[in-house]
Amino acid sequence: MNTRSKIVAAALSVGVILALSSLTASARIVCSGATCWHVHEEYAFPPGVRVEIHPDNWRWREGEHFVWKEHPGRGYWSEDEWRPF
């Protein structure tokens, strides 16, 4: 394999890796009131549950007060209680 072929192969490999990594990076920030957490899947919340779904790079504005409460599994925070579904 000559140098040019190696460069092309390396560039293609990097492109494939970047494409695949973007497919798995589907995290979101979900907030219920002032409590926020990360989710790594997209799913429908039960009817009546009031949540706001933001992109993973979302940040609250100066003067706003939110708290992070991470929790494994599928569910949502209702005040201080985790409700799985």
N, C-alpha and C positions, 0 to 999 in steps of 0.2 A: 504494500500500500504506500503510495507516495504522500508527500506532505499535504498536497492540495486535497486529496481524498480524506486524509485524517482530519483536516480542518472542517470539511463539509460534514463528515460523520459526527464530529464533536458538536457542531452547531445544531444538527438535527436532534441529537440526543438531548441537548439542553432544551430545545424547543418542546420536545415530547415531555420531559420532566416538568417544565413549567405549565404545560397544558393540563397534565394530570393533577398537579398540585392545586390548580385553580378549581378543579372539579370537586375536590374534597374540602375546600375552604368555604363552607356555606354557613358559618356561624352567624348568629343574630343575637342582638340584645333585646330582651323582653322585659318590660316594666309593668308592674301592677301597682298603681299609686306611686309611691316613692321608693319602692323596692324593685331592684333590677337584677337580672341574672342572664347568663349566656345559655343559648340552646345551640345544638349542633345539627339538628334536623328541622325540617319544616313540617309542622303538623297543625291541624285545626284544633283550637281550644274549644272546650264545651260551650254550648249556648249560654249566654248570660255572663260569661267571664269577661271582665273588662281588662284588657292588656293592650299595651302599645308595643309594636314590633319595630325595632330600629336596625339599621345595618351595623355590622361589627365595629365600625370605626366611629359610631355615634358617641358624643360626649355631651353632658349637660352643660348649660350655660352658667356663667358666673352668677352667684346668688341663688341658684337652684340647689335643693338639698335632696339627694338620692343616696341610697345605701346599696351595696352589693351583697347579695345573699346567694351564693352558688349552691346548687343542690344537684346531685346525680339523679338521673332518671327523668321520666316524662311527667310533667305536672306544672303547677303554678303556685305562687305565693298568694295567700289570702290573709292580709295583715301579717301576723307572725307565724302562721301555720302553713306548712307545705301540703298541698292537696294533690296527690298523684292521680293520674287517669290513664 
